Amino acid sequence: MLSVHEVTTAYQGLVAISAVSIEVQKGEIVCVAGANGAGKSTLLKSIAGAERPRSGTVMFDGKRLDGMAQHHITATGIAYVPENRRLFPRLSVRDNLRLGSYLYRGEANREEPLDLVFKLFPRLSERLDQRAETLSGGEQQMLAIGRALMTRPRLLMLDEPSQGIMPKLVDEIFQAVKLIRDSGMTVLIVEQRMAECLEIADRAYILQTGRVLMQGPAAEITGNPDVRKAYLGL
Amino acid sequence: MDKSFTERRRRELLVAASLTVAAALVPLFIKNPNVQNIMILTLMFGALSQSWNILSGYCGQISLGHALYFGLGAYTTTLLFTKFGVPPWFGMLAGGAISALIAMALGYPCFRLGGHYFAIATIVIAEIGLLLIQNWEWAGAALGIEMPVRGDSWLKFQFARSKLPYFYFALALACIAWFVTWWLEDSKWGYWWRAVKDNPDAAQSLGVVVFDSKMGAAAVSAFLVAIGGSFYAMYVSYIDPGSVMGFQFSLLMALPAVLGGIGTLWGPLLGAIILIPLTELTRSYIGGSGRGVDLIVYGTLIVVIALARPEGLIGLFSRRKEASR
């Protein structure tokens, strides 16, 4: 479904990821793990069009994405939830969600993704009239994911959904990711908290200083003695 | 979406319809022409402020140069009528179309400016427009143009004996501006505008075409303001550059919205209902002692509002609603 081939992205000459290749198949949850500064976020930004890769190609369902404008990439069916969530703080929860549903031009059913969002995150349905800025960190993350779902994406990309959130809600969010996949979407998730993420992932990549260090089925990676020592602290 | 939301929108429509009916009956009982004049101006500025609110309130691009579109509407209608005999109804639409096009042409460079720079640019552009008209001989230059009086007629929209047709037109204008806003609030554009206002970077990353949203808001806003300008020209039947394109019109469009609640559906009308009668009364009672007393009144009001209720008077209502929940 998504194929990233030898992508190199640099910030003003500073190479953040170099020749990174990853594959995501339809219906998978793929986790990209790695320490701070490994280039995880840069990888997602390069796919979403927030950063322009210096070289390499990004293909999504046979369409070439690299070089496309960000809003065109969104329209191909990729929803990207960035690290800082980028909510609209002074708009209500309802408006934030509705905004997601206005990215598709067609007059398709707007209620359907909303039902899914409320099923995944019942808290949001209780807070529809509240401003987004009054939500807790976890709720804001839920809202960001919910808004992304309103675009009815085929591929959902999450950048560190666990960041700055209390542990109980982290579990809730990861469980929601599983349900999202079960409802027919594909998920590419970038995380520092590898243990939790590997639990729900089908396959995983480990990035280190901008390169793919290791890849394989999640179970295999979890079982790898080096990974256990270096990343999982076991 | 959810039920309470649909219900609230329906309720708003009902309230607006009842208010319209009520307003339509008022001049049947109040026949004093001075009071009728104030009511007409209130409705007109309500409509203008509502239109200004689309670009500046919803989309967040503060314009202090909307007098340009007001003047363009007034001049287009008047010139077409006096020079070519085109009925004002068509002149009105032509003025609207011209203003919308000019708003987009100006938006093309100006929307690249952020924040205050955009507001400053709008002031400067409106002043340039004013200077151009002041020096345009064919359009009457600084002397202005008078609408020839040809007797009461719906086609020419002239009524010497009664103010009622003007009142109902102003009421219709206020209704249209309100309804357009109401409708846009829950449309793709409405959501895009609010997103652009709140966080343009996030909007972009979600796939909102920020530049196009601003252009759309500017066009709709300018079109409606120009219709208001056309109406004003027909109502006063004499225009000169300062009296339709002066900076005070830009302010008078912004202030009711700011007072009532910027970026809200009811704010501009509420603000106009308070501000315009106040202005007219201070002008007629203490105006003789020198121009500008009305401006002191605005200034004071705005300072009080900014200190006590920055979200506008409409905040008084929503605050109460929240408290009762």
Contacts between the chains, C-beta under 8 A, distances in Angstrom:
chain1	res1	chain2	res2	distance
A	48	B	205	7.6
A	50	B	205	6.3
A	70	B	204	6.5
A	70	B	205	6.3
A	70	B	207	7.0
A	71	B	204	7.3
A	71	B	207	3.9
A	71	B	208	7.1
A	71	B	209	5.9
A	74	B	206	6.9
A	74	B	207	3.5
A	75	B	207	6.4
A	80	B	205	7.0
A	82	B	205	6.4
A	86	B	199	6.7
A	86	B	201	6.9
A	86	B	202	3.6
A	86	B	205	5.8
A	86	B	206	7.6
A	87	B	199	7.6
A	87	B	202	6.8
A	88	B	194	7.1
A	88	B	195	5.7
A	88	B	198	4.1
A	88	B	199	5.3
A	88	B	202	6.3
A	88	B	203	7.7
A	89	B	198	6.7
A	89	B	199	7.1
A	90	B	198	5.2
A	91	B	194	5.7
A	91	B	195	7.4
A	91	B	198	5.5
A	94	B	1	6.9
A	94	B	2	7.5
A	94	B	5	6.4
A	95	B	191	6.6
A	95	B	194	6.3
A	98	B	1	6.8
A	98	B	191	5.6
A	99	B	191	4.8
A	99	B	192	7.7
A	99	B	194	7.8
A	99	B	195	5.3
A	99	B	203	8.0
A	99	B	206	6.5
A	99	B	208	7.7
A	100	B	206	7.0
A	102	B	188	4.3
A	102	B	191	5.0
A	102	B	192	6.9
A	103	B	206	6.6
A	103	B	207	4.6
A	103	B	208	7.7
A	110	B	1	7.1
A	111	B	1	7.1
A	114	B	1	6.6
A	125	B	2	7.6
A	128	B	2	6.4
A	128	B	4	7.8
A	128	B	5	7.5
A	147	B	206	7.5
A	151	B	206	7.9
A	151	B	207	7.5
